[in-house]
Amino acid sequence: MYGTMRYEIRIQRPAADVWALAGDASKLHHWFPGIKDCTVDGNQRTIVTNSGIPMPEEILVCDNTQRRFQYQLKVPMFRHHRGTIDVIDLHDDTCLVVYSTEADPRAMALVIGGGTHEALHELKRQMEAATTQEGTH
Amino acid sequence: MGRKILFITTDQQRYDTLGCNGGSIARTPVIDAIAAQGVRYERAHPQSVVCMPSRSTIITGQHVSTHGVWMNGVPLPEDAPSVAQVLQDAGYRTAIIGKPHFEPFLDPFARFAENGFASKGTFGPHRGFEHFESATHGAAGPLHYARWLLSNHPEAVGMFYPVLDSSLEVNAMGGGDTGAPQAWANHIPREWYHTDWVADRTISWLDSLPADDDWFCWMSFPDPHHPWDPPSSEVGRIDWKDVPLPAGYIEDAAEREAVLDAKPHHYRAWYDGRLVSNYEAPAAWVPATLTADQLREVTALNAVECELIDEAVGRVLAAFRARGWDDDVDIVFTTDHGELGGDFGLLFKGPYHVDGLMRLPLIWRPAPSSGVAPAVVSKPVAHLDLAPTFCAIAGLPAAPWMEGRALPVDDADADARGFERVLTEWDSELFGVGVHVRTITRDGWVCTTYLPGSVHDGTEGELYSLADDPLQRENRWNDPSLAALRSDLLADLWDHQPPMKSPLPDVEAPV
């Protein structure tokens, strides 16, 4: 059976603004702590973790209308992996970002999911800091 | 110059594995001698029976609900209170050497500070420890011991039992002579094994200190936690074929299963392989398959690991005695939690608040210069009480965030200061399986209630008389004659149980 983890966070920025960063496959390392590099070639993405581990991924969905990004880690120890980022417009100039992980082996859902949780907090911090800076200006 | 503190912990060690506590398999003369000189506690309990919550209680002096590390995989926040910080602020030199486990081990994104020091060639500071030198149960991972072994003895890296299997689950693979889970023939030379490494590094750090410095050194052995893979050269000390079966093991299967059936139903469900409630035991291992010979072998290997720890402690004691420090050194010995060790046919750990997991070895040998007389304390004490004890040794008041009290030095002291109850809690949520347990130990009774979750409906519980039923075989939760006692114990539990930290921190890794 797969292991699944799901984290969500509400961000005080319009969905379109958040999607501009969260939906950009080449910018994951800008807001995912523990990922220090990220390169994209077509539907292939390779991330490099802080511990120096390169991890190839296949981008499955990048839907600018639904604001959904899905990808799959292509690492031998995974029998299955699916990562999904949804940016949901709450129609009040805020949005809900949901980051889901499913994995086999199931324990990897916990390992990866822990990183996604911290990533959501970093995404919120960056996006809301940008709001503050814009307000200051 | 004040009193120095050597704080020794092991991992997952049963109360009855020490000679001073009645153990008859492992020979532990060094720790037995410490106990004879100091205060030995007969009823010390942890606030959690798994590593990360329990270690977080030790360092913060707080209940699990207060510090919020409710299960393995929940990191203790870096700015959480730390007794090491209190001591360092008071001028103590501080170190932790061995297994810390305040932050998750499985960390591919290298997010946790604890896992980053070795790769950078640094040793802290972290959590109030000026020196932070880490190890765990084998040669895998990012900690200092693994890096040291890889750099100096790479041929030994593959000798350890693989703690996790290819699915990152706790490995169920059998080894040794009997195929017991997590038993293994480890051909590593003894001097490269982590027990001796922890002692070596402790001696090295102590040797680096000026004679007049006060110090707090937490020496944290990863053993005798599974895997049971001590150096092969040492295994012949104890022939498993000669090892008696533990008192808590019921040889007759029908009798064993009847005892399990009288407990909350998750006991039998795990035993039969119908439930995996937590990550800390091999998911693929079914306790009902445990044979008497497998248990004998596990018990023997565990005892060998306890003997190696005892000898390592002896080397450290000799080292600081050679510095002329002994008269001013307080020694505290304990473990983070116990091990089921064959009780009711079970191994490893989980949501089972019985003596195998809850009754801890705890010994405090006050510095001889303090003049405290040797004693045995039968009243309940807790891990909560360690941090205030370290403060008291240092001549400091307990920090306001600490929830325990300095350990009593005898039963009269315990009575005078009202040591009458300890609380232990468990919460786990693993892929849809949620178990929530609260326990009070008081007046010679252990009372456990199972809160509603995905496994329990809130009606089940356990009630044991420690005097009449020391092996906890007769669950009296539903005994009508004890209904009032049960109500009183539960009321007292809820009167003293702190509320869970809010918002509840998330699990960020399996372990």
Interface residues (C-beta under 8 A of the other chain):
Chain A: M1 G3 T4 Y7 F32 P33 G34 I35 T49 N50 S51 I53 M77 P105 R106 A107 M108 A109 L110 V111 I112 G113 G114 G115 H117 E118
Chain B: G73 P104 L106 D107 P108 F109 A110 R111 S119 P142 S166 S167 L168 E169 Y279 F431 D506 V507 E508 A509 P510
